[in-house]
Amino acid sequence: MYIVKREVLHSRRHNKRVETPSGVWVFWRCGRVEDTSRVRDVSVGGLFIETTKMCPVDATVELHFLVEDGTIRANASVRYANAGSGLGLQFKTVRSEDQEHFSTMIKRLIQHEQRVKSATELVPKLPTP
């Protein structure tokens, strides 16, 4: 049986997470459990992956990002597991040869989020009855 959730206070997060477009996926392995999952959000400190598969809190997860920015492999620790929703992971290491690709991916996602936010702000709000 797994610990399903560890309380995470919003004030403990050191880095802003960026919501990802639907095209960010990661292949991951935790012991004998493996899956390919959509990345819901990511920061330089961690990510949340959508999956129904569970891993114990504090377990190490091997990550292989499936993105246009190039090969990105990393290790992370499970910070919390939300059954039926996914896993909150904190990065432990990003391979040194992949750090430039990781940085490029984060910058691209931040720019995408800013463009979406700017476009949303341009849409006039209709009056409510």
N, C-alpha and C positions, 0 to 999 in steps of 0.2 A: 504494500500500500504506500502511496506517495503522500507527502505533505502537499496539499493542494494550493495553499496560499500563504505567503508570508506578507505581513502588512508592510506596505510601501507608502510612505508619506510623500506627498508631492514636493515638500520642501527639501527632501533628501536628493532629488534629482539635480545634478550639477550641470547638465547639458540639455539644451532645448531639443526635443525630438521633432523630426520633420515627418509629416504624413507622406507616404509614398504613393506614387501613381500605381495602377494595377500591374505594371510591368516589372516590379522588383520582386524577385524570387530567390530563394536560397535552398540548396540541398544541405541537410544537416544530419549529424549522427551523434547519438548519446548512448554509449554502451552498445547494446544490440538493437536499439530503436533508431530508425532512420526514416526520413520523409523529405519531400520537396514541398516547401511552404511559401505562401505569400508573406512578404514583409509588410506589416501594417505601418510601422513607423521606425525611424532609425535616428541615431545621433552618434557623435564620436564616442559616447560612453556605452551605448547598448542599442537594443532593438526589441521589437515585439513581433513574433511570428505567429501566424494563424495556423493552428493545427489541433486535431483532436487527440493526438498522441501525447503522452505525458512523460516527463522525466522528473526525478527527485530534485528538490531545491538543493543548491550547491553543487550539482553534478556538472561535469564539463561537457560542453557541446562543441563538436567540430563543425565549422561553417564553410560552405563553398558558395559564394554569391554567383548568381546566374544573371549577370548584367552586361550592358554594352561597354562598360568602362574598362574591361579587361579582367584577368584572373584576380580574385580577391578571396584569400583563405584566412580564416581567423579561428580563434578559440574563445569561448565565452562560458560564463557560469550561469546556471539557472537561478534567477532571483525570485521568481514566483511562477507558479503554474496555475492556469485558470482552466479547469476541465471544460471541454467543449468550445473553448475560445482560443487558447494558445499559451505561449511561453514568453515571459519577460526575461531577457538575457542581458548580462553585463559583459562587455568585452574584456578579455584577459590579455590577448595578444592578437595583433594583425601581423602576418608575415612581413618582414622588412622589405622584401622585394615586391609586395603588394600594397604598401602604404601609399604610394603615389596614386594608384588606381582607386584606393579607398577614399582618399582625399578628393579626387575628381568626382567620384560618385556622390559624396556628401554635398559638394558645391553644386553639382547639377540638380540634386533634389531640392536644395534650398532655393535655387533660382526658379525651379518649376513651381514650388509653393508660392513664391513671391509673385510670379506671373498670374497664377490662379487667383490669389488674393486681390491683386490689382484689378483684374478683369471683373471680379465679383463686386468690387467697390464702384466700378463704372456703371453697373446696371442700376437704373433708377428704381427706387422703392415705390411700389404702388400704395396708395392710401388704403387703409382697411376700413370696411364699413362699420 
